[in-house]
Amino acid sequence: MQRGLEWLREGVGLWRRNPALLTFASFGYLLILLILSSVPLIGQAAASLIMPVLSLGVLNTCRTIDEGRKGGPDLLFSGFKTNLGSLVAIGGIYLIASLLVILITSLVDGGALMSVLRSATMAEEGTPPPNLTFSLLTALTLSTPVIMAYWFAPVLAGWWQQPAAKAMFFSFYACLRNWRPFVAYAVTMLIMIGVLPSLLIAFVGTIVPPLSTLLVLVLPLFLVPVVFASFYINARDVFGPTAVDERIGD
């Protein structure tokens, strides 16, 4: 459990070594997925398929910084150079599994969660449906194994050349075997990334409202790259140093 508590702290240390590059990679990843998702009809599917590829690019950026090597913005797209087929397949499997989670949840709760996701119920009724908590718990329970299978899959496919199914299987097994550090990591993430910044913004807002607005804009510039860096740290801890000796981005 101790390691789970330290993943975020070490993520801060990694970010401090090259904040500009890691911030660019993190927000570049989010921006590309956001733009793709906004494309009508095919946007969501395209974003899901490319997500593991870009995720590997961010992790390659973290790895380059961690190993003390020079790298540039092109590292974000380095995932396109390594086992691309498996990475895209991982995105496809993750998309299908996520849709199945939504479908099963809808069958269980009568479509309550789906209506909230579409913002229909909240907009028309003004209040959430009475069984929303049950819907969220159901979705969380069903989606947890999916997230576990995806968590390390881009790393295993990109750095160890694993096929999609094998990468997702070993990702799930690694998360299951290390569930204690991950529980500690999740709790720490909730407190440090969710609760404390919200309390800080609310407190500052009662004293100097304009400053709280500035914090809303500035804090993500630090928090988002640190979260991505912590993803790399836990992958490095669970699987050890990468076995490949390639120079990413060269």
C-alpha positions as CSV (number, residue, x, y, z in Angstrom):
1,M,0.0,0.0,0.0
2,Q,2.9,2.3,0.7
3,R,3.9,2.3,-3.0
4,G,0.4,3.3,-4.0
5,L,0.6,6.4,-1.7
6,E,4.0,7.4,-3.2
7,W,3.0,7.1,-6.9
8,L,1.5,10.6,-6.9
9,R,4.5,12.1,-5.0
10,E,6.9,10.6,-7.5
11,G,4.7,11.8,-10.3
12,V,5.3,15.3,-9.0
13,G,9.0,14.7,-9.0
14,L,8.9,13.5,-12.6
15,W,6.8,16.5,-13.7
16,R,9.3,18.9,-12.1
17,R,12.1,17.5,-14.2
18,N,10.5,18.7,-17.5
19,P,7.2,20.5,-16.8
20,A,6.8,22.0,-20.2
21,L,7.2,18.8,-22.2
22,L,5.0,16.7,-19.9
23,T,2.3,19.4,-19.8
24,F,2.3,19.6,-23.6
25,A,2.0,15.8,-23.9
26,S,-0.8,15.6,-21.3
27,F,-3.0,18.4,-22.7
28,G,-2.2,17.5,-26.3
29,Y,-3.6,14.0,-25.6
30,L,-6.7,15.5,-24.1
31,L,-7.2,18.1,-26.8
32,I,-6.8,15.6,-29.7
33,L,-9.3,13.2,-28.1
34,L,-11.7,16.1,-27.4
35,I,-11.6,17.3,-31.0
36,L,-12.0,13.8,-32.4
37,S,-15.0,13.1,-30.1
38,S,-16.7,16.2,-31.4
39,V,-16.9,14.8,-35.0
40,P,-20.4,13.7,-35.7
41,L,-21.2,10.0,-36.0
42,I,-17.7,8.6,-36.0
43,G,-16.0,10.9,-33.5
44,Q,-16.5,8.8,-30.3
45,A,-15.4,5.6,-32.0
46,A,-12.3,7.2,-33.6
47,A,-11.3,8.7,-30.2
48,S,-11.6,5.4,-28.5
49,L,-9.5,3.6,-31.2
50,I,-6.7,6.2,-31.1
51,M,-6.7,6.6,-27.3
52,P,-4.2,3.8,-26.5
53,V,-1.9,5.1,-29.2
54,L,-1.8,8.6,-27.7
55,S,-1.7,7.2,-24.2
56,L,1.5,5.3,-25.1
57,G,2.9,8.6,-26.5
58,V,2.4,10.3,-23.1
59,L,3.9,7.4,-21.3
60,N,6.9,7.5,-23.8
61,T,7.3,11.1,-22.9
62,C,7.4,10.2,-19.2
63,R,9.8,7.4,-19.9
64,T,12.1,9.7,-21.8
65,I,12.1,12.3,-19.0
66,D,12.7,9.5,-16.4
67,E,15.7,8.2,-18.3
68,G,17.2,11.6,-18.7
69,R,17.1,11.7,-22.4
70,K,16.1,14.6,-24.7
71,G,12.7,14.6,-26.3
72,G,10.3,16.9,-28.0
73,P,6.6,17.3,-28.8
74,D,6.8,14.6,-31.4
75,L,6.9,12.0,-28.5
76,L,3.2,12.4,-28.2
77,F,2.8,10.7,-31.6
78,S,5.5,8.0,-31.0
79,G,2.8,5.4,-30.3
80,F,2.1,5.3,-34.0
81,K,5.5,3.8,-34.6
82,T,5.2,0.8,-32.3
83,N,2.7,-2.2,-32.6
84,L,0.0,0.1,-33.9
85,G,-2.4,-2.7,-34.8
86,S,-2.5,-4.0,-31.2
87,L,-2.9,-0.5,-29.8
88,V,-5.9,0.2,-32.0
89,A,-7.3,-3.2,-31.2
90,I,-7.0,-2.4,-27.5
91,G,-9.0,0.7,-28.1
92,G,-11.7,-1.2,-30.0
93,I,-12.0,-3.8,-27.3
94,Y,-12.2,-1.1,-24.7
95,L,-14.9,0.7,-26.7
96,I,-17.0,-2.5,-27.1
97,A,-16.6,-3.4,-23.4
98,S,-17.6,0.1,-22.3
99,L,-20.7,0.0,-24.5
100,L,-21.6,-3.4,-23.0
101,V,-21.3,-1.9,-19.5
102,I,-23.7,0.9,-20.5
103,L,-26.1,-1.5,-22.1
104,I,-26.2,-3.9,-19.1
105,T,-26.6,-1.0,-16.7
106,S,-29.5,0.3,-18.7
107,L,-31.2,-3.1,-18.6
108,V,-30.7,-3.2,-14.8
109,D,-31.8,0.4,-14.0
110,G,-34.4,0.9,-16.7
111,G,-32.2,3.4,-18.6
112,A,-31.8,5.9,-15.7
113,L,-28.1,6.4,-16.1
114,M,-28.4,6.6,-19.9
115,S,-30.9,9.5,-19.5
116,V,-28.6,11.3,-17.2
117,L,-25.6,10.9,-19.6
118,R,-27.8,12.4,-22.3
119,S,-28.7,15.2,-19.9
120,A,-32.4,14.6,-20.7
121,T,-33.6,13.8,-17.3
122,M,-31.7,16.5,-15.5
123,A,-32.8,19.1,-18.0
124,E,-36.5,18.2,-18.1
125,E,-37.1,17.2,-14.5
126,G,-34.5,19.3,-12.7
127,T,-33.6,16.5,-10.3
128,P,-31.7,13.2,-10.8
129,P,-33.8,10.0,-11.0
130,P,-34.3,8.3,-7.6
131,N,-32.3,5.2,-8.5
132,L,-29.2,7.2,-9.8
133,T,-27.0,6.0,-6.9
134,F,-27.8,2.4,-7.7
135,S,-27.1,3.0,-11.4
136,L,-23.8,4.6,-10.7
137,L,-22.8,1.7,-8.4
138,T,-23.8,-0.8,-11.0
139,A,-21.8,1.0,-13.7
140,L,-18.8,1.3,-11.4
141,T,-18.9,-2.4,-10.6
142,L,-19.2,-3.5,-14.2
143,S,-16.6,-1.0,-15.5
144,T,-13.9,-1.8,-12.9
145,P,-12.7,-5.0,-14.7
146,V,-12.8,-3.1,-18.0
147,I,-10.5,-0.4,-16.6
148,M,-8.2,-3.0,-15.0
149,A,-7.8,-4.7,-18.4
150,Y,-7.1,-1.4,-20.1
151,W,-4.8,0.2,-17.5
152,F,-1.5,-1.3,-18.5
153,A,-2.4,-2.6,-21.9
154,P,-0.9,0.3,-24.0
155,V,2.4,-0.2,-22.1
156,L,2.4,-4.0,-22.6
157,A,1.6,-3.6,-26.3
158,G,4.0,-0.8,-27.0
159,W,7.0,-1.7,-24.9
160,W,6.8,-5.4,-24.9
161,Q,5.1,-6.0,-28.2
162,Q,2.2,-8.0,-26.7
163,P,-0.9,-8.6,-28.9
164,A,-4.1,-6.8,-27.7
165,A,-5.8,-9.7,-25.9
166,K,-2.7,-10.8,-24.1
167,A,-1.8,-7.2,-23.1
168,M,-5.3,-6.7,-21.7
169,F,-5.2,-10.1,-19.8
170,F,-1.9,-9.3,-18.2
171,S,-3.0,-5.8,-17.4
172,F,-6.1,-7.2,-15.6
173,Y,-3.9,-9.7,-13.7
174,A,-1.4,-7.1,-12.7
175,C,-4.1,-4.8,-11.3
176,L,-5.7,-7.7,-9.5
177,R,-2.4,-8.8,-8.0
178,N,-1.6,-5.3,-6.9
179,W,-5.0,-4.3,-5.6
180,R,-3.8,-3.0,-2.3
181,P,-1.5,-0.3,-3.8
182,F,-4.2,0.6,-6.3
183,V,-6.8,1.1,-3.6
184,A,-4.3,3.4,-1.7
185,Y,-3.5,5.2,-5.0
186,A,-7.2,5.7,-5.8
187,V,-7.9,7.1,-2.3
188,T,-4.9,9.4,-2.5
189,M,-5.9,10.5,-6.0
190,L,-9.4,11.3,-4.8
191,I,-8.1,13.4,-1.9
192,M,-5.2,15.1,-3.6
193,I,-6.6,15.7,-7.0
194,G,-10.3,16.0,-6.2
195,V,-11.1,17.1,-2.6
196,L,-8.2,19.3,-1.6
197,P,-8.2,21.5,-4.8
198,S,-12.0,21.9,-4.5
199,L,-11.7,23.0,-0.9
200,L,-8.8,25.3,-1.7
201,I,-10.7,27.0,-4.5
202,A,-13.8,27.4,-2.3
203,F,-11.8,28.8,0.5
204,V,-9.9,31.3,-1.6
205,G,-13.2,32.2,-3.3
206,T,-14.7,33.4,-0.1
207,I,-11.7,35.7,0.5
208,V,-10.6,36.8,-3.0
209,P,-13.1,35.7,-5.7
210,P,-11.0,36.7,-8.7
211,L,-8.1,34.6,-7.3
212,S,-10.3,31.5,-7.1
213,T,-11.1,31.9,-10.8
214,L,-7.4,32.0,-11.5
215,L,-6.8,28.9,-9.5
216,V,-9.5,27.0,-11.6
217,L,-7.4,27.8,-14.7
218,V,-3.9,27.3,-13.2
219,L,-4.3,24.2,-11.0
220,P,-5.1,21.8,-13.9
221,L,-1.8,22.8,-15.6
222,F,-0.1,21.2,-12.6
223,L,-2.6,18.4,-11.6
224,V,-3.2,16.9,-15.0
225,P,0.5,16.2,-16.0
226,V,1.1,14.9,-12.5
227,V,-1.7,12.4,-12.8
228,F,-0.3,11.2,-16.2
229,A,3.2,11.0,-14.6
230,S,1.8,8.9,-11.8
231,F,0.4,6.5,-14.4
232,Y,3.9,6.0,-15.7
233,I,5.3,5.5,-12.2
234,N,2.9,2.7,-11.3
235,A,3.5,1.0,-14.6
236,R,7.3,1.2,-14.0
237,D,6.8,-0.1,-10.4
238,V,4.6,-3.0,-11.4
239,F,6.5,-4.2,-14.4
240,G,10.0,-3.0,-13.7
241,P,12.4,-1.2,-16.2
242,T,11.4,-1.7,-19.8
243,A,13.1,-4.6,-21.6
244,V,13.4,-2.8,-24.9
245,D,16.4,-0.7,-25.7
246,E,14.9,1.3,-28.5
247,R,15.2,5.1,-28.5
248,I,11.7,6.4,-28.6
249,G,11.1,9.1,-31.1
250,D,14.3,8.7,-32.9
